[in-house]
């Protein structure tokens, strides 16, 4: 009897404390980045890589075959090597990707809060922590009834953007009361983004001078993805071309390549490491590299490009490889993401700066919830 009474009290409390009754509705902006291991150790890398490379969007190989390859070959050998690479870029505050992503999310929140107090910015990683599930769990607690998902990938690929969509919708499937949902596929054609990348290059060259060649290095994907209809390759080429046009570069002054390939299958070409070696052998002594497919600096930019590829370029006969950082939490990046959220949030009251529900109405809702609880026999 005592247990039943406690259950009834809890049930009544749940009815009246439902955020939809007691709090004004909010909209959420979910910024999603790829992810990072919890620590630069083989154990943490094994856990992270298993989740990342186990995603069927990332590796489109029949699951039984891939399970054997992943667990029997890749994880035992790649995890220790990746741990050493992460150790070379790890900071006292943790992974550079996570640190900068948090700073970016905090600053986008500040930017939006100035005029849109009912909008909440949340950060999630597609793999690792903080997880998408953790972000979705906040929806009910904060009465977020409208959700705008913004993957931090300027160009669309099924390996990245579509994977975020899969994981967000799968996480939302746990909820009984779903929020309205909007999803930003890409933003590589946004003039503000193109202007920001061009300005970043221009500012870097104003401090360091202009190199013999500017290389746009994008993360690679298997060639078969392109042949199956993935727009990523075309968007990367278009991004580089539009940025080069803004910088008034001649065709001989810039080039596009693709980095970070995995396995023996053919990936998008030309490959960045091979391209840099060819440049050095062709007499190009000074190269500047920018990675416009990354919003935040991470292992692939800080270690692969700025360290590993730099050493290989110099060993091949080059003199200098300078890496131009990502936009990270630069104020220009903050503003363009905030403006992107405002653009895609049009029509939602929270993005119009409206107070959708008055305090008197909230009080009335709680009263009605109490009466409903009594009617249902929960008192």
N, C-alpha and C positions, 0 to 999 in steps of 0.2 A: 504493500500500500504506500509506504514511504517512497519507494522508487518510482511508482506511478505518479505521485504528487510532484516529485522533483522533475519528472519528464514533462508534465503539463506546464509547470512554471517555466521551464526552459523553452517550451514550444511557444508560450505566450510572449516571452521575451524576444524570441526570434522574429515573431510577427511584427511587434511594435518597433523593434530595432533594425528592421530591414532598411538599408540606406535610402531606398526609394521613398520611404515614409518620412525619415527624419532629416535628410540632407538634400541640398539642392543638387540636381544632376550636373555632371561634369563631362567634359570631353578629354580623351587621352591621346597623346602623341607618343607612339612607341617607336623609338629609334632602335634599330637592330643591326648589330655588326656581326662579323663572322664568329669570333670567339677566340679564346686563348686558354692554355693550360693553367692550372692553379699554381704551379711551381715549375721551375726549370729542371725537373728531375725525370729520369726515365719512367718511373712509375706514373707520374702525373701526365707525361706525354703519351704513354701507352693508353691511359684512360681517355684522354682528349682525342687522340688520333683514331681510336676505335669508334668513338661517337661520330667524328667528322667523316672519316673515310667509310664508315658503315652506312652513311646516308645514300640511298639509291639514287638521289638526284645528283650527288657528287660523282659517284662511280656507277655507270650504267652497265654493269656486268651481272649475269645471272647470280642470284644470291648464294646458292650452295657453292658455286665455284669461287666466288669472291670471298666467301667466309674462310675458305681454306687458304687462299692467298693472303688475305689480310692477317689472319691470326697465326698462320704458320710461317710466313715469310716477312711481310712488311713490318708488323709491330715489333717482333723481336730485334730486328736490325735497325729500323728507322727511328724508333723511340729513343735509344741512346744517342744517336747522331743529332736528332732534333733537340734533345735536351742540351747538348753542348752548344748548339746554335742559339738557343734561347738564353743560355747563361751569358752569352756575349752581349746581349742587348737588355737583359733584365735590369731593372732599376731598384732602388731601395724601397720604392712604393709599389713595386710589382711589375706586371707586364706593361710595356709601353702602350699597347693597344687598349688595354682596359683603363689605364690611368687617363689617357687622352680622351677616350670615349666618355668616361664619366665627367671629365671637365667640360667636354662639348655639350653633353646633355644638361648639365647644371646651367650652363650659360644660355642655352636655348630656352630653358625654363625661365630664367631671369628676363630674357628678351621678350618672351610672350606674356609673362606675368604683368608687365608694365601696363598692358592694355587689355589682356584677356585673363582675368583672375580665375575663371572657371575651367582653364585648360591645364592639364597636368602632363608633364613630359616624363616618360619612363625610358630606361635603358635596358636592353636585353641582348644577350649573346645567343646566336643560333646554336652554338655548341659551347658547353661550359657554363660558367657563372658570370653574372646573374642570368638565370635562365628565362626563357619565354614563359614557362609555367609560373615562375615567381611574379612576373609582371602581370600576367592574367589574374593571378590571385588577388592583386590589388584592386581589380575592377570593382568587385562587390564592396570591398571595404571603403573605397573612396567614391562609390556611386558613379562610376564612369559608365555612362550609357551610350557614348559614341566613341569609337576608337579609330584613329588614323594610324596606319602602319607605314613607317618610312624606313625601308632597308637602306643602309648607308653604302649602297653600291650605285654609282652614277649610271653605269651601263647595266642593261638587263641580261641575265643568263639564267637558264634553268638550274644551273649548278649552285647559284647563290640566291637570287631573288625568288625564284619559284620554291626553293627549299624553305625560305622564310615563310612564304604563304602556307605551305604544307604544315609547318610546325605551329604557326599561329592558329590556323583553323582547327588543327588537331587538339591544341590546348583549349581553345574555346568550346570544343565539343563536350568538355567536362561540366560546363555551366548549364544551369536550367534557364536563366534569364540572360540571353545573349545581347551584347551591345550592337548598335548599328556599326557597320564595318566599312572602311574605305582603305584602299591599298595603293600605294604609289609604286608603279612598276619601274620607273627610271627617271632620271633628271639630267641626263647628259646633253640634252638639247636646250636646257634652260639658259637663256642669255646670261643670267647672273652667275651661274656656275662656270660657263665658258670664260666670262670676263675675270672671274676670280682666279682660275688656273693661269690665264694669260698674265694677269697682274703679278701672280706669284713668281712666274718665270722672269718677267720684266724686272721685278724688284731684286731678285737674286742676281741677275746679270748686271744690274746697276752697281751692286756691291763687289761682284767677283769678276766682272767682265764676261764677254760672250765667247763661248767655246767654238771649236771648229765644226762641231755637229751637236744638234739637240736630238736626243733619243727619247721617244715616248714608249715606255715599257709597260705593257698591260699583262695582267695575270693570264696565263694560257688556259685553254680547255681543249679536249680532244677534237680533232678535225671532224670526226663523225657527228659531233654535236651540231656543228655548222651545217653539214649536209642534211641533217634531220630537221633543220628549220630554226635553230637558235640564232637570234639576231645579234648576239654579242660581238662577233667579229666586225660586222658592218658598223655597229655603233662605235666601236673603238676607233675604226678608221675615220669615221665622221668626226668624232671628238677631236682627234689629233689634227685633222685638216682644218676644222673651224678655229682651233686654238692657234695653229700656225698662221692662219689668215689674219687673226687679230694682232699677231706679232710682226706681220709683214715679212714673213720668212720666205725665201726662195725654196723651191723643191729640193735643191741640193743641200740645204742647211738643216733638214730634219728627216727623221725616219721613224717607223713604227716597228716594234718587235714584241715578242711574247715570252714570258718567263715562267718559272716554277712548274715545269712539266713533271709528270709522274708516270712511270712505267715505260713500256717499249712501243706503245701505240703512237701513231703520228698525231701530233698536236698542232695547234695553229702556228704558222711560220711567218716570218723568220724567228728563230729562237734568239733570245736576248744574249746569252753567253756567246753563241757562235757569231752573232752580229758584231759584238764588241771586239772579238778576236779578229774578224775580217777587217774592221775599221782600223785597228792597230796595224795590221799587215799592209793596209792600203796607204799608210802614211798619215792617218788622222791621229794627231797627238793628244788633243784635248777634247773630251766629251762631257756633256752635261746630260744627266738622265732625270726624267720626271716620270712618276707613275700615276697617271690620272684616273686609273681604275680603282685606286685606294683612297678612301676619305681620311683615314687615320694611319699614321706610320706604324708598321708592325714588323714581324720577322722578315717578311718578303722584301721589304724596302730597306730596313735598317741593317740587316745582316746579309741578305742575298745580293742586293744591289750595292749598297754603300761599302760593304766589306769584301765579300767573296768576289763579285764581278769586278770590283775595282782592282783587286789584286791580279785577277786573271787578265784584265786589260793591260795593266802595266807589264806583266810578264810577257805578253804578246808583242810588246814594243810601244805601247802608248805611254804617255807621260802623266796624264791627269784625268781622273774620272771624278766629277763632282755631282753629288746627288742633291736634287732640289726637293725639299721636304713636302709632304702632303699638307693640305690645308689645316688638318688637326683642329684645334680649338681657336683658330684665328678669328677675330671679330667679323671678318668678311664671311667666313664659313658659317658662323653663328647666325648672322643676319639672313643669309640666303636660305638656310634650312628653316628658320622661323617664317620667312616669307613663303616658302614652299608649303609649309603647314597651313598658313593662313589661306593660301590659294586653294588647296584641296579641302579645307574645312569650310568653305563657303556654303551657306545655307543652314549650317548648324548654329543654333542660338549662342552657344558658348564662343564661337568664333566671330560673332557679331558684337560681342561685349555685352550681351543681354543677360540680365538676371532672370532666368526662366521661371523661377518659383519664388514668390514672396515669403518672408518669414512667417506671416500669418497663415499662409496656406500650408506650410510645413507643420505648424502646430496643429492645424486642423487635421492633417493627415495622420499624425500620431494619435489624436483623439479617436479618429475613425478606426485606426488599427486596434486600439484598445477595445472598442466596441465589437469589432470583428472577432477578436480573441475571446471575448465573453460569449458571443453568439456560438462560437465553435466549441465552447466548453473548455477553454484553455485557462480559465481563471481559477 
